[in-house]
Amino acid sequence: MKREEIIKIVNEFLIEELEIEAEKIASEARLKNDLGIDSLDFVDIVVIVERNFKFKINPEEMVNVSTLNDFYDYIESKVGDR
């Protein structure tokens, strides 16, 4: 899967499901501080990742994920060019 596809899926989910304003979606946006993603939202994110990208998020691996770009990188590292 290409990075562009990952970004499109993640961004659409954030806008449609978590109702984050499209203007706030930027690669440097911090998940918690800028986008307002909380622990309940994270549960939804886990579901979307499992459904769309076919892997389970390991919470320990998410410790260093603070920006949207970090999250894209994390997903890309898991799915690569499948």
N, C-alpha and C positions, 0 to 999 in steps of 0.2 A: 504494500500500500504506500502510495506516495504521500509526502508531507502535506501537499496541497489538499488532498482528500481528508487527511486527519484534521487539518485546520478547519475545513468546511464543516465536517461532522460535529466537531467540538463547538464551534461558534454557533451553528444552528441550534444545537442543544441548549447552550447557555441562553440564547435569545428566546427560544420558544418554550422551553421547559422551566428554566429558572427565572425567566422574565427579566433578564439583564438587558439594559438599553444597549442597542447596537453601537452607539457612539463610545461606550465604555470598553468595548472589546478591542484590545490592542495587545500585541505580543508582550509588551513590557508591563502590562497591567498586573498588579498583585492580586492573587486570587481572593485573599481574605480582606485586605484593606481597600482595594480599588473596586473589586467586583462584589464584595459583600458575601462571599461564599462562606457558609457556616457548616457545622458538623452535620446538620440535617440535609443540606444541599449536597454534601459530600456523599451521602448514601445514594442520592439520585445519580450522582456522577459515576459511582461504582457500577450501578445498573446499566447506564448508557455505555460505559466502557466494555462491560462484559457482553452486552448485546451486539454492539457494533464492531468491536475490535477482537472479541473472542479470547480475552485473557482476564485473569483476576488481578486486581490491584493489590500489591503487597504494601500494607501501611508503612513498614519500615523503609521501603524504597521511596516513599513520598515525603520523607522528612525534609529533603532539600528542594522540594518543589514549592516555589513561592510565587512565581509569575506564570502567566499563561504560556509564555514561550517554554518555560521549564516543563510545563505539563505536556505541551506538544512534543518536546524532546523525549520525555518519559514514554509516551505512547509510541513514538517512532522507534525507540530502542527496543520495544517489546514486539512490535508487529513487523518492522523492517519492510522489506519488499515482498511480502507474502502475496 
